[in-house]
Structure formats: structure tokens, C-alpha cells
């Protein structure tokens, strides 16, 4: 399986997790760090983990287009879940 498809699946899981946390834990809405930043940190941890497993000499594991598409998938799912729950 190609790494970009694994990354897209991970992005969807992170978007769903951030959305569920935002919906079901009302205290999370008052955090100083917004949920968009949670998603960004999770993506950075994924890429750091992949780079540490496959080695740093091979270059970045994902292109910038793949990173942006994954971030858009995660944020889009987060927004759909949040809006579907009736939250603004």
C-alpha cells in the first residue's frame, strides 16, 4: 500500500477524532489551542514517525500537495461533524 493512501486514511481518522472530541467534550472548546492546530500537530507527528522509520536520508515522505490534501480532508471532516452536531 502506498504511503499517501495511508496518510489520507490517517487524516480522516484524525479529523473524526478531533470532531468527536470537540462535540462530546464541551471543555475542549475553551482550550487556548484550536482544533485545527490539533490536526496539524497530528500530521506533523505522523510525518516525523514515518521519517524516523524509513530514514532521514531519503528526503520527505510526502509531497506538499499530499500534505495539503490530507489537511483539507481532516479539517473538512472536522467541520462536517461539528456542523452536523449543530455547533458553530
C-alpha positions as CSV (number, residue, x, y, z in Angstrom):
1,X,0.0,0.0,0.0
2,X,1.3,3.4,-0.9
3,X,2.2,5.8,1.9
4,X,0.0,8.6,0.6
5,X,-3.2,6.5,0.9
6,X,-2.2,5.5,4.5
7,X,-1.7,9.2,5.2
8,X,-5.2,10.1,3.8
9,X,-6.7,7.4,6.0
10,X,-4.8,8.8,9.0
11,X,-6.0,12.3,8.2
12,X,-9.6,11.1,8.1
13,X,-9.2,9.3,11.5
14,X,-7.6,12.5,13.0
15,X,-10.4,14.7,11.6
16,X,-13.0,12.3,13.1
17,X,-11.2,12.2,16.4
18,X,-10.9,16.0,16.6
19,X,-14.6,16.4,15.7
20,X,-15.7,13.8,18.3
21,X,-13.6,15.4,21.0
22,X,-14.9,18.8,20.1
23,X,-18.5,17.6,20.2
24,X,-18.5,15.3,23.2
25,X,-16.1,17.1,25.5
26,X,-17.5,20.6,25.9
27,X,-14.5,21.7,27.9
28,X,-12.3,21.3,24.8
29,X,-13.9,24.3,23.2
30,X,-12.3,26.6,25.7
31,X,-8.7,25.4,25.1
32,X,-6.2,28.0,24.1
33,X,-5.1,25.9,21.1
34,X,-7.8,25.5,18.4
35,X,-8.7,22.0,17.0
36,X,-7.2,23.0,13.7
37,X,-3.8,23.1,15.4
38,X,-4.5,19.6,16.9
39,X,-4.9,18.3,13.4
40,X,-1.7,20.0,12.3
41,X,0.3,18.6,15.2
42,X,-1.0,15.0,14.5
43,X,0.0,15.3,10.8
44,X,3.5,16.5,11.9
45,X,3.8,13.6,14.3
46,X,2.8,11.2,11.5
47,X,5.4,12.5,9.2
48,X,8.1,12.5,11.8
49,X,7.3,8.9,12.7
50,X,7.5,7.9,9.0
51,X,10.8,9.7,8.6
52,X,12.3,8.1,11.6
53,X,11.2,4.6,10.4
54,X,12.4,4.9,6.8
55,X,15.4,7.1,7.5
56,X,16.2,10.8,7.0
57,X,18.5,10.4,4.0
58,X,15.6,9.6,1.6
59,X,14.0,13.0,1.8
60,X,10.5,13.9,2.8
61,X,8.0,11.0,2.6
62,X,5.1,13.2,1.3
63,X,4.9,16.0,-1.2
64,X,3.4,19.3,-0.3
65,X,0.3,18.6,-2.4
66,X,-0.3,15.4,-0.4
67,X,0.1,17.2,2.9
68,X,-2.3,19.9,1.9
69,X,-4.9,17.4,0.7
70,X,-4.6,15.4,3.9
71,X,-5.0,18.5,6.0
72,X,-8.0,19.6,3.9
73,X,-9.6,16.1,4.4
74,X,-9.1,16.2,8.2
75,X,-10.4,19.8,8.6
76,X,-13.3,19.2,6.2
77,X,-14.4,16.1,8.2
78,X,-14.0,18.1,11.4
79,X,-16.2,20.9,10.1
80,X,-18.8,18.5,8.7
81,X,-19.1,16.7,12.1
82,X,-19.2,20.0,14.0
83,X,-21.8,21.5,11.8
84,X,-23.8,18.3,11.8
85,X,-23.9,18.4,15.6
86,X,-25.3,21.9,15.5
87,X,-22.3,23.6,16.9
88,X,-20.8,26.8,15.5
